[in-house]
Structures are given as C-alpha cells and as structure tokens.
C-alpha cells in the first residue's frame, strides 16, 4: 500500500487551474476570503470534489468538508485539508496545495478502487489568512472552539461588510453545525521558510508548532533639542529602545535552535531630524517550541525592560510599558501521526528531516481537538506570502504521496 502513488500531473494541473482564479500579473494570486473570487475558487474545488464522488457539507462559518466513505462509517474520519483564500499579493501554493493534495488522495484511491476502514475527509477552512477579516485562522478556530461562532460571523472588513453577509453572498453560508468528531488530521503545506531547501531535503516531518508571545512596547523619555542638550543629560527614548531591540535578537540566538525573536514595527516620536526622540513604540515577537524555554525568554525580555526603565542600561531612567498582545502555547503534534509521516517518507526513499513550524496553520487549532501532524515540502528560496512563491512539481507530488500513505495507514488502523 505504501507504494500507491498519486498522479502528479493531475495535482499540478489542479493547482494551476485554481491559480487562474484571481491570478496576478507577477504569477501569484489575490483571492481574499469571502470575495467573489473566493466563491469562484470554492465552486471550482467543490465541483471537483463532487466529481470524485465525495459528499460535500458546509458548516455555519463556511468551512467545507468533502467525505469519502469508508468500510466503517461509524468511525471518526481521517481528515486532511487547508485553505484556498490568499494574501492580497499571495502565491499559488500556500494553503491551496494542502486542499488539492487531499483531493488528489481521494482521486487516487478512486482510481485504484481502494476503500479505507475509516472514512476520509478533505476540509477547506474559512479565512485562514486573516487578510480581509480577523481573527486569522477563523474557520478552524471556530471549529476548535477557540472563537465563538457569532464572533466570527459578526467580524467586519475595512468596508464594514460582515462575514455572515459575505458568506451568504457567495453561497457558502452553510447550515451544518460547527464541529464534528475527527479521528486524525494531516495537513500538507509548503514550508514557507528556507530550511528544507537549504538542507536539500524533500519532506519536512513537522513535529509541532512554535509557541509565541507578542508584545507592544512603549519607551518614553523626553524630547529636547538635539544641539543644546548634552549627552549625559538626555532622556533619549530611542537609545533605550535600541537596547531592547537588540536584546530580542540576543534572546532568540541564546535559545537556539527553536528560539525566534523579531521586532517588526517601530514608530519614533516626534520623528524629527534635530529632536531627541521622546517616545518609541515597537512590536516584539518571541517564539519557541518548548513552553518552559518560551517562559524563560519572556522573563529575560521583561528583565531587560526593567533595566532600561531604572537606568541600569542607559544611565537615564526611562518609562517602559510592556503590553501583552497575544500568546499561543507551543503545540506538539501527535507522535503516532508523526511516525506515519516519517515512515512513509522513508519507505518512498524521500530525503526527510524533522522540522517545526513557526507559522500559524489551521493544523495548530485542530491539534486542540484531534491528533494532528503536518507534512512540509520545500518552496523556492523559502519565499511565501508573495506573488513569486514557487515550488517544484516533483516536491509537491512527493508530499502528496506521503499524505496518501499516512492517511491510509491511519484510516486502516482506526478499526
């Protein structure tokens, strides 16, 4: 069974056909959630699902589930999936690959007349990207109980249009209740980073998702004229903030290999050439796979903030306010499902390595309600969320083959 293979050409053609909806001049996609283009994409893919003999259900937040019956349909399904909405300047593979790899698994089983013990399902999750509506990963978050259904349906875009109304407008305001029993969940995805390509490996066996802590930090001093104010008498907010920004990077490096630290947004007030900055606000993103080490990173960052505040670092006391914005706990994936992925990659002779995901995926929320694992394949130069996002057909085929074998193994072990 492990040598059963998907049709790589059919998978590639499906990806290209979907990419024609909302295509951009640079070869990417702009198919924002719940726009007319998203509706067209959903229509195309659900049409393929029905043509493959799958029964299609849509829930109240617009999540789509396509089921292939098993020998024992009382068993919880082995599910796969991802999303087909994109960033405003997105690529052809982010999310779409996971959905269409799942569809290709179903088509391949049909081609060979194979029925699994447990049923199989392909999910299309609503508004994963969060480009038009927040919260991000909306559909899977509601499914997993992270967000209330009404919170999602009431969310509005910048034009004031509600999720509930836009679902109805494109014909995907389903009536099925949100949530169902899931026996196991696999998600295939491009890596969206450079590790696999750098290491020369085809398959990433994803062992878990990094936890994260987001902060908004404000450092306040006193603006003053840059000429008449001597250096020892300054309360330079930017000078103090730079110590903290560098500490973010040092913390991440000291907690290698899974430490991550990023300052993504910086605003300086009054932002004048000859005025000492009186206030600086900036964002901090800290991540790690281990909750204990993530907590240690948090403690070290707060200690650095305290040292800037009391003048230990800069010689001048500054006001430092740290606001906690968001926390996601590290999410380990299911050992049994990870083992299926690893064994399938090895059996097919694909070079592979264990890897963690630092990005948010629907799988991270689904891991809260069902055993979960992910399969990564390389993307060119690690680039994603970009119109030039690219992946090799043979790598996409390999990932779908691993997905096929892992899903079948798990479905037949479900009895």
RORODREN-29867 format. One record per residue (C-alpha): residue in one letter; x, y, z. Coordinates in steps of 0.25 Angstrom, whole numbers, plus 5000, padded with zeros to 4 digits. Layout:
<pts>
AXYZ;...
</pts>
This chain:
<pts>
X500050005000;X501150105003;X501650104988;X500250144983;X500550274976;X499750404973;X499650464959;X500650574960;X500250634947;X498750644951;X499150704964;X499950814957;X498850844947;X497850854958;X498750954965;X498951034952;X497451034949;X497151094963;X498251194962;X497551244949;X496451304958;X497051434964;X498351424956;X499251544958;X500251604947;X501451544955;X500951404955;X500251404969;X498851404974;X497951514980;X496751434985;X496351494998;X495451415007;X493951425004;X494151514992;X493451474979;X494751414974;X494851324987;X493451284983;X493851244969;X495051164975;X494151094985;X493151064973;X494351004965;X494950914976;X493550864982;X493150834967;X494450744966;X494050684980;X492750644975;X493250594962;X494150504971;X492950444978;X493150524991;X491950574999;X492150725002;X491650795014;X491750935018;X491650985033;X491151115038;X492551185037;X492751135023;X493651025025;X493550915015;X493650775017;X493750665006;X493550525011;X493950395004;X493250275011;X494050165018;X493650025021;X493250065035;X492650205034;X492350205049;X493850235051;X494250375052;X494950415039;X496350435036;X496350575031;X497350665023;X497250805017;X497650945018;X497051075011;X496951144998;X496851285002;X498151364999;X498851495003;X498651614995;X499951584988;X499951434991;X500551314984;X499951194977;X500251094987;X500051145001;X498851065006;X498351024993;X499450914992;X498850855005;X497450854999;X497750794986;X498750694991;X497650644999;X496750634987;X497750564980;X497850454991;X496350434989;X496450434973;X497650334974;X496850234984;X495750244974;X496650214962;X497050084969;X495750044975;X496250054989;X495350075001;X495950105015;X495450055028;X495050195034;X494450305025;X495350415019;X495050565018;X495650685012;X495450815019;X495450955013;X495651055025;X495051195024;X495851315025;X497151255029;X498051375024;X497251485032;X497551585021;X496151635020;X495551585033;X496151565047;X496351475054;X497351405046;X497051245044;X495651285046;X494951155041;X495851055048;X495851145061;X494251135062;X494350985059;X495350965070;X494551055080;X495551165080;X494651265075;X493151275077;X492351255064;X491651395066;X492951465068;X493351415054;X492051445047;X492051585053;X493451615048;X493551725038;X494551775027;X495051915025;X493851945017;X492951895029;X492451775022;X492151655031;X492651515030;X491151465031;X490751545019;X491951515011;X491751365013;X490351375008;X490751464996;X491651354991;X490751244994;X491451185006;X490651215018;X490451065022;X489451015031;X490350895037;X490650915052;X492150955054;X492950845060;X493050695058;X493850575063;X495150565056;X495950435057;X497250495052;X497650615044;X498850635034;X499250765027;X500150775015;X500750905013;X501950975006;X502951005017;X502951165015;X504351165020;X505751125015;X506151015024;X505750895015;X506350955002;X507650995010;X507750855015;X507450785002;X506250705007;X504950685001;X504050655013;X503950725026;X503350635037;X502650745045;X502750715060;X502050835065;X501750985065;X502551085072;X501851165083;X501851315082;X501751435091;X501451575085;X501751705092;X501551855089;X502651935096;X502652075098;X503952145103;X503652295108;X504752395111;X504752545108;X504952615094;X505852725094;X506752805084;X507852715078;X508852835079;X508852895092;X508552775101;X509852705106;X509952555104;X509952525119;X508652605122;X507852535111;X506652445113;X506752385099;X505552285097;X506152235084;X507452205091;X506752125101;X505852055091;X507052005083;X507651925095;X506351855096;X506251825081;X507651765081;X507351685093;X506151625086;X507151565075;X508151525086;X507051455094;X506651375081;X508051335078;X508351295092;X507151205092;X507451135079;X507151055071;X505651085073;X505751225078;X505151335069;X505251485072;X504651595063;X504451745064;X503551775053;X502951915055;X503652035060;X503052175062;X503852295067;X503252425073;X503352535068;X504252475057;X504952605054;X506452615050;X506852705061;X506052665073;X506452555083;X505352445082;X504352465093;X503552335091;X503752205083;X502752095081;X503151965075;X502651815074;X503351695079;X503051555074;X503751435083;X503551295079;X504051155084;X503551015083;X503750985098;X502851055107;X503851055119;X504851125110;X503851225104;X503551265118;X504951285121;X505151365108;X503951455113;X504551465127;X505851515121;X505251615112;X504451675124;X505751685132;X506351755120;X505251855120;X505351875135;X506851905133;X506552015123;X505452075132;X506352085144;X507452145136;X508452025138;X508552005123;X508652155118;X508952235130;X507652315130;X506352255135;X505252245125;X503852195125;X503652065119;X502252005117;X502051855112;X500751815107;X500451675105;X499751655092;X499551505089;X500051375094;X500051245087;X500551125094;X501551035087;X500750915080;X501350785080;X500750695069;X500350545071;X501450445072;X500650335064;X500350425053;X501750485052;X502250335052;X501350305040;X501950425032;X503350395035;X503150245032;X502450285019;X503550375014;X504650275017;X503850165010;X503850244998;X505250284998;X505050435000;X506050515008;X505450565020;X505650635033;X504950665046;X504550815046;X503650915054;X502651015048;X502851155052;X501651205044;X500151195048;X499351085041;X497951025043;X498650905048;X499050975060;X497650995065;X497150865060;X498250805069;X497450845081;X496250755077;X496950635069;X498250565067;X499050655057;X500250655048;X500750735037;X501650705024;X502550815018;X503150815005;X504150925000;X503851054994;X504751134985;X505751224994;X504751205005;X503851315000;X502351315003;X501251415004;X501851474991;X501451464977;X502751394973;X502451284983;X502851154976;X503051004978;X503550894969;X502450794963;X503350674968;X503350724982;X501850754982;X501650614977;X502550554988;X501850624999;X500450574994;X501050434993;X501450435007;X500050495011;X499350385003;X500150275010;X500050335024;X498550355023;X498250215018;X499150155029;X498450235040;X497050205034;X497250065033;X497850065048;X496550125053;X495750005054;
</pts>
